[in-house]
Amino acid sequence: YGGIESFFGGLEGLVGSPSPDVMEAMAREHAISEPFDAWNASSKRTTTPQDEWAFVVEGALGVAGAKGRFAGKADGRVGGPLSAFAELHKVRRAGLLLAEVASIRLYTGPMYTIY
């Protein structure tokens, strides 16, 4: 435990200021190629944080599909570039930032098991 200075320094005093480039920080956090298993409905999916980031941000299929191909509907999942999701009426009306759209898409996919 720290002293009174640590208390008033808060979390930022312990770990530093957050990166102002949220998407870049999120990309670094998902640059992990270690596979994990996730269950969606009745199907088991093996994927990696890196592949999930590519699927959500670029719409690219990962290990389960052919790398570099864009996903329309992959294994019951709707893919496509993140920018297309950011342009949806509901997203614009809610005023979501691109990083928030990415977070929602990541959490509602297999990454929920990691978070």
Backbone as ProteinMPNN parsed JSONL, in Angstrom:
{"seq_chain_A": "YGGIESFFGGLEGLVGSPSPDVMEAMAREHAISEPFDAWNASSKRTTTPQDEWAFVVEGALGVAGAKGRFAGKADGRVGGPLSAFAELHKVRRAGLLLAEVASIRLYTGPMYTIY", "coords_chain_A": {"N_chain_A": [[0.835, -1.192, 0.0], [0.37, 2.309, -0.528], [1.291, 5.662, 0.395], [-0.319, 8.781, 1.375], [0.188, 10.407, -0.8], [0.181, 8.617, -2.936], [-2.494, 7.848, -2.854], [-3.865, 10.238, -3.546], [-2.763, 10.58, -6.03], [-4.056, 8.787, -7.591], [-5.217, 6.367, -10.045], [-3.952, 7.104, -12.41], [-1.585, 8.143, -11.45], [-0.34, 5.813, -10.687], [-0.151, 4.082, -12.976], [0.212, 5.706, -15.148], [-0.713, 8.068, -17.751], [-3.556, 7.506, -19.897], [-3.468, 6.359, -23.316], [-4.055, 8.739, -25.852], [-4.836, 7.906, -28.348], [-7.096, 5.82, -28.862], [-7.922, 3.703, -30.559], [-5.489, 2.765, -31.575], [-4.292, 1.869, -29.221], [-6.094, -0.161, -28.552], [-5.673, -1.872, -30.714], [-3.045, -2.712, -30.198], [-3.518, -4.107, -27.817], [-4.905, -6.278, -28.775], [-3.144, -7.702, -30.311], [-2.414, -10.413, -30.13], [-1.592, -13.719, -30.745], [-2.301, -16.098, -29.615], [-4.363, -18.89, -29.492], [-7.811, -19.278, -28.465], [-10.777, -20.799, -27.096], [-14.206, -20.301, -27.721], [-17.653, -20.303, -27.001], [-20.482, -19.894, -28.92], [-23.808, -19.705, -28.943], [-24.653, -22.83, -29.929], [-22.275, -23.613, -30.966], [-18.776, -24.22, -31.06], [-15.993, -22.132, -31.246], [-12.721, -21.638, -32.343], [-10.353, -19.199, -32.032], [-8.334, -16.184, -32.264], [-7.246, -13.268, -30.411], [-6.055, -11.483, -32.206], [-7.084, -12.293, -34.72], [-9.782, -11.789, -34.252], [-9.749, -9.02, -33.945], [-8.996, -8.283, -36.56], [-11.243, -9.236, -37.925], [-13.305, -7.64, -36.872], [-12.444, -4.955, -37.293], [-11.416, -4.779, -39.945], [-12.972, -6.533, -41.348], [-11.973, -8.899, -42.189], [-11.512, -12.387, -42.712], [-10.296, -14.782, -40.392], [-8.367, -17.385, -38.972], [-10.256, -19.485, -39.286], [-11.294, -18.991, -41.773], [-10.275, -17.991, -45.06], [-7.369, -16.226, -44.954], [-7.216, -12.703, -45.402], [-9.418, -12.536, -47.031], [-12.536, -10.879, -47.336], [-15.263, -10.809, -45.096], [-18.627, -11.533, -45.565], [-20.999, -12.821, -44.532], [-19.965, -14.765, -42.158], [-19.901, -17.899, -41.014], [-22.314, -17.538, -39.599], [-21.874, -15.032, -38.586], [-21.937, -11.528, -39.011], [-19.903, -9.736, -41.074], [-17.546, -7.219, -42.157], [-16.089, -4.024, -43.015], [-15.226, -1.925, -40.242], [-15.881, 0.733, -40.513], [-18.213, 0.691, -42.036], [-20.111, -0.245, -40.219], [-20.029, 1.852, -38.436], [-21.327, 3.811, -39.822], [-23.996, 3.191, -39.721], [-27.418, 4.048, -39.151], [-28.452, 3.908, -36.471], [-26.095, 3.901, -34.988], [-24.892, 6.344, -35.669], [-26.892, 8.066, -34.725], [-26.717, 7.558, -32.003], [-24.306, 8.686, -31.506], [-21.836, 7.407, -31.278], [-18.341, 6.823, -30.835], [-15.716, 5.668, -33.039], [-14.052, 3.821, -31.742], [-15.763, 2.963, -29.735], [-17.703, 1.601, -31.191], [-16.125, -0.456, -32.191], [-15.466, -1.709, -29.772], [-17.97, -2.644, -28.891], [-18.604, -4.445, -30.958], [-16.479, -6.26, -30.658], [-16.888, -7.244, -28.026], [-19.365, -8.475, -28.224], [-18.813, -10.679, -29.689], [-16.677, -13.569, -29.952], [-14.682, -12.607, -28.197], [-15.755, -11.997, -25.737], [-15.248, -13.987, -23.94], [-12.662, -13.604, -23.13], [-12.587, -11.037, -22.056]], "CA_chain_A": [[0.0, 0.0, 0.0], [1.13, 3.546, -0.606], [0.947, 6.744, 1.307], [-1.361, 9.73, 0.983], [0.511, 10.888, -2.152], [-0.311, 7.598, -3.871], [-3.956, 7.913, -2.844], [-4.316, 11.391, -4.315], [-2.283, 10.433, -7.403], [-5.034, 7.97, -8.304], [-4.764, 5.335, -10.975], [-3.021, 7.713, -13.362], [-0.302, 8.243, -10.766], [0.26, 4.474, -10.606], [0.123, 3.441, -14.27], [0.438, 6.712, -16.177], [-1.861, 8.578, -18.503], [-3.987, 6.627, -20.989], [-3.128, 6.804, -24.661], [-5.154, 9.473, -26.475], [-5.247, 7.186, -29.554], [-7.745, 4.634, -28.309], [-7.918, 2.598, -31.527], [-4.124, 2.218, -31.613], [-4.1, 1.119, -27.975], [-6.893, -1.379, -28.664], [-4.986, -2.759, -31.672], [-1.915, -3.325, -29.47], [-4.062, -5.059, -26.841], [-5.439, -7.444, -29.483], [-2.088, -8.253, -31.167], [-2.042, -11.679, -29.501], [-1.947, -14.799, -31.662], [-2.583, -17.327, -28.868], [-5.763, -19.27, -29.697], [-8.708, -19.576, -27.356], [-12.071, -21.346, -27.503], [-15.398, -19.578, -27.281], [-18.922, -20.924, -27.385], [-21.561, -18.999, -29.335], [-24.988, -20.558, -29.103], [-24.305, -24.241, -29.767], [-21.056, -23.941, -31.701], [-17.49, -23.855, -30.469], [-15.148, -21.435, -32.202], [-11.343, -21.394, -31.931], [-9.918, -17.964, -32.678], [-7.307, -15.45, -31.53], [-7.562, -11.841, -30.33], [-5.592, -10.858, -33.439], [-8.064, -12.581, -35.767], [-11.034, -11.09, -33.926], [-9.528, -7.609, -34.261], [-9.043, -8.178, -38.018], [-12.633, -9.447, -38.348], [-14.127, -6.495, -36.46], [-11.985, -3.678, -37.849], [-11.235, -4.842, -41.397], [-13.918, -7.455, -41.957], [-11.199, -10.001, -42.76], [-11.64, -13.689, -42.073], [-9.05, -15.222, -39.778], [-7.933, -18.778, -39.06], [-11.325, -20.362, -39.756], [-11.521, -18.759, -43.192], [-9.051, -17.721, -45.816], [-6.827, -14.92, -44.557], [-7.228, -11.674, -46.434], [-10.738, -12.443, -47.656], [-13.494, -10.134, -46.535], [-16.396, -11.611, -44.676], [-19.974, -11.007, -45.669], [-21.599, -13.516, -43.401], [-19.037, -15.864, -41.922], [-20.27, -18.808, -39.93], [-23.38, -16.932, -38.809], [-21.461, -13.709, -38.109], [-21.953, -10.498, -40.041], [-18.621, -9.045, -41.12], [-17.396, -6.054, -43.009], [-15.231, -3.016, -42.394], [-15.795, -1.225, -39.094], [-16.44, 2.006, -40.977], [-19.582, 0.45, -42.497], [-20.96, -0.318, -39.027], [-20.054, 3.19, -37.839], [-22.24, 4.638, -40.609], [-25.389, 2.789, -39.518], [-28.246, 5.113, -38.591], [-28.517, 3.803, -35.013], [-24.782, 4.249, -34.449], [-24.738, 7.802, -35.814], [-27.849, 8.717, -33.82], [-26.204, 7.414, -30.635], [-23.097, 9.484, -31.401], [-20.732, 6.56, -30.826], [-17.016, 6.947, -31.426], [-15.302, 4.452, -33.735], [-13.537, 2.883, -30.731], [-16.909, 2.385, -29.035], [-18.304, 0.625, -32.114], [-15.217, -1.614, -32.179], [-15.621, -2.377, -28.472], [-19.256, -3.356, -28.884], [-18.489, -5.595, -31.865], [-15.563, -7.239, -30.069], [-17.468, -7.866, -26.831], [-20.513, -9.319, -28.577], [-18.285, -11.828, -30.414], [-15.942, -14.516, -29.094], [-13.799, -11.954, -27.233], [-16.401, -11.886, -24.425], [-14.67, -14.975, -23.03], [-11.384, -13.06, -22.665], [-12.825, -9.856, -21.246]], "C_chain_A": [[0.865, 1.234, 0.0], [0.66, 4.555, 0.416], [-0.133, 7.639, 0.733], [-1.11, 10.278, -0.428], [0.006, 9.908, -3.204], [-1.824, 7.651, -3.986], [-4.443, 9.055, -3.739], [-3.787, 11.383, -5.756], [-3.232, 9.608, -8.247], [-4.406, 6.935, -9.213], [-3.74, 5.893, -11.956], [-1.632, 7.87, -12.747], [0.419, 6.901, -10.689], [0.693, 3.922, -11.964], [0.377, 4.433, -15.393], [-0.845, 7.101, -16.885], [-2.26, 7.589, -19.597], [-3.574, 7.219, -22.335], [-4.309, 7.58, -25.244], [-5.65, 8.8, -27.762], [-5.805, 5.828, -29.136], [-7.697, 3.454, -29.277], [-6.533, 1.96, -31.613], [-3.848, 1.384, -30.364], [-4.881, -0.196, -28.021], [-6.231, -2.372, -29.624], [-3.809, -3.452, -30.995], [-2.416, -4.385, -28.493], [-4.562, -6.336, -27.502], [-4.414, -8.088, -30.407], [-1.533, -9.541, -30.573], [-2.514, -12.809, -30.416], [-2.202, -16.127, -30.949], [-4.062, -17.686, -29.009], [-6.516, -19.502, -28.387], [-10.017, -20.103, -27.925], [-13.195, -20.507, -26.928], [-16.624, -20.311, -27.795], [-19.903, -19.833, -27.728], [-22.743, -19.887, -29.677], [-24.56, -22.005, -28.909], [-23.013, -24.614, -30.486], [-19.815, -23.411, -30.993], [-16.631, -23.231, -31.568], [-13.758, -21.268, -31.607], [-10.849, -20.195, -32.73], [-8.795, -17.345, -31.862], [-7.757, -13.995, -31.401], [-7.168, -11.095, -31.613], [-6.58, -11.068, -34.585], [-9.385, -11.879, -35.511], [-10.914, -9.6, -34.226], [-9.626, -7.408, -35.78], [-10.474, -8.327, -38.531], [-13.469, -8.204, -38.06], [-13.722, -5.213, -37.178], [-11.932, -3.695, -39.379], [-12.28, -5.696, -42.096], [-13.234, -8.657, -42.564], [-11.433, -11.283, -41.987], [-10.289, -14.121, -41.536], [-8.77, -16.68, -40.028], [-9.007, -19.665, -39.683], [-11.594, -20.191, -41.247], [-10.205, -18.552, -43.902], [-8.567, -16.322, -45.464], [-6.857, -13.942, -45.731], [-8.558, -11.543, -47.153], [-11.658, -11.648, -46.759], [-14.722, -10.983, -46.274], [-17.683, -10.865, -44.955], [-20.702, -11.553, -44.463], [-20.768, -14.767, -43.199], [-19.504, -16.687, -40.742], [-21.319, -18.184, -39.005], [-23.045, -15.551, -38.266], [-21.479, -12.731, -39.266], [-20.647, -9.726, -39.976], [-18.664, -7.853, -42.048], [-16.524, -5.041, -42.3], [-15.961, -2.283, -41.267], [-16.459, 0.079, -39.519], [-17.879, 1.846, -41.464], [-20.545, 0.37, -41.316], [-21.1, 1.055, -38.38], [-21.023, 4.118, -38.566], [-23.711, 4.252, -40.448], [-26.155, 3.894, -38.802], [-28.26, 5.089, -37.057], [-27.203, 4.24, -34.36], [-24.563, 5.754, -34.522], [-25.648, 8.539, -34.861], [-27.376, 8.664, -32.373], [-24.927, 8.234, -30.425], [-21.886, 8.697, -30.925], [-19.437, 6.876, -31.559], [-16.659, 5.62, -32.098], [-14.792, 3.396, -32.752], [-14.679, 2.239, -29.953], [-17.609, 1.346, -29.9], [-17.438, -0.635, -32.139], [-15.375, -2.402, -30.891], [-16.897, -3.201, -28.407], [-19.168, -4.6, -29.756], [-17.578, -6.667, -31.293], [-16.238, -7.977, -28.915], [-18.632, -8.79, -27.178], [-20.113, -10.49, -29.467], [-17.535, -12.725, -29.447], [-15.069, -13.863, -28.024], [-14.431, -11.82, -25.836], [-15.788, -12.869, -23.43], [-13.337, -14.498, -22.455], [-11.61, -11.882, -21.723], [-13.447, -10.242, -19.928]], "O_chain_A": [[1.994, 1.196, 0.488], [-0.261, 4.304, 1.194], [-0.777, 7.304, -0.261], [-2.051, 10.578, -1.162], [-0.529, 10.313, -4.236], [-2.376, 7.516, -5.078], [-5.321, 8.865, -4.581], [-4.308, 12.103, -6.608], [-3.225, 9.707, -9.473], [-3.206, 6.67, -9.146], [-2.767, 5.217, -12.292], [-0.623, 7.746, -13.441], [1.648, 6.857, -10.633], [1.781, 3.359, -12.088], [0.73, 4.022, -16.498], [-1.912, 6.536, -16.644], [-1.403, 6.909, -20.163], [-3.362, 8.424, -22.464], [-5.449, 7.128, -25.142], [-6.756, 9.086, -28.22], [-5.086, 4.831, -29.067], [-7.455, 2.322, -28.857], [-6.421, 0.738, -31.715], [-3.24, 0.317, -30.446], [-4.381, -1.23, -27.576], [-6.232, -3.576, -29.369], [-3.596, -4.648, -31.195], [-1.803, -5.444, -28.358], [-4.637, -7.377, -26.848], [-4.777, -8.943, -31.215], [-0.318, -9.732, -30.521], [-3.679, -12.855, -30.812], [-2.309, -17.168, -31.598], [-4.926, -16.873, -28.681], [-5.939, -19.865, -27.362], [-10.329, -19.88, -29.095], [-13.131, -20.061, -25.783], [-16.618, -20.867, -28.893], [-20.14, -18.935, -26.92], [-22.677, -20.713, -30.587], [-24.139, -22.371, -27.812], [-22.687, -25.795, -30.604], [-19.809, -22.322, -30.419], [-16.559, -23.749, -32.683], [-13.628, -20.8, -30.476], [-10.922, -20.183, -33.958], [-8.354, -17.927, -30.87], [-8.569, -13.533, -32.202], [-7.872, -10.183, -32.047], [-6.879, -10.136, -35.332], [-10.039, -11.423, -36.449], [-11.865, -8.984, -34.707], [-10.271, -6.463, -36.236], [-10.876, -7.63, -39.462], [-14.249, -7.766, -38.905], [-14.588, -4.461, -37.626], [-12.353, -2.739, -40.03], [-12.453, -5.593, -43.31], [-13.833, -9.37, -43.37], [-11.539, -11.272, -40.76], [-9.255, -13.859, -42.152], [-8.911, -17.167, -41.149], [-8.697, -20.511, -40.523], [-12.06, -21.117, -41.911], [-9.144, -18.906, -43.387], [-9.289, -15.345, -45.659], [-6.57, -14.295, -46.875], [-8.802, -10.537, -47.82], [-11.563, -11.742, -45.535], [-15.156, -11.766, -47.119], [-17.81, -9.688, -44.616], [-20.982, -10.837, -43.502], [-20.858, -15.715, -43.978], [-19.499, -16.219, -39.604], [-21.222, -18.29, -37.783], [-23.855, -14.958, -37.553], [-21.078, -13.072, -40.379], [-20.32, -9.131, -38.95], [-19.695, -7.532, -42.639], [-16.248, -5.184, -41.109], [-17.168, -2.054, -41.341], [-17.476, 0.479, -38.954], [-18.684, 2.767, -41.321], [-21.671, 0.862, -41.4], [-22.155, 1.389, -37.841], [-21.488, 5.102, -37.992], [-24.584, 4.929, -40.991], [-25.604, 4.591, -37.949], [-28.097, 6.128, -36.419], [-27.207, 4.873, -33.304], [-24.105, 6.369, -33.559], [-25.241, 9.527, -34.249], [-27.6, 9.6, -31.605], [-24.514, 8.451, -29.286], [-21.011, 9.24, -30.251], [-19.442, 7.161, -32.756], [-17.226, 4.578, -31.77], [-15.073, 2.209, -32.916], [-14.57, 1.08, -29.551], [-18.06, 0.319, -29.393], [-17.958, -1.75, -32.112], [-15.415, -3.632, -30.916], [-16.89, -4.33, -27.917], [-19.599, -5.68, -29.353], [-17.865, -7.857, -31.423], [-16.166, -9.204, -28.837], [-18.855, -9.787, -26.49], [-20.979, -11.22, -29.95], [-17.747, -12.641, -28.237], [-14.745, -14.513, -27.03], [-13.725, -11.559, -24.862], [-15.803, -12.626, -22.224], [-12.932, -14.957, -21.387], [-10.916, -11.74, -20.716], [-13.726, -9.375, -19.1]]}, "name": "protein", "num_of_chains": 1, "seq": "YGGIESFFGGLEGLVGSPSPDVMEAMAREHAISEPFDAWNASSKRTTTPQDEWAFVVEGALGVAGAKGRFAGKADGRVGGPLSAFAELHKVRRAGLLLAEVASIRLYTGPMYTIY"}
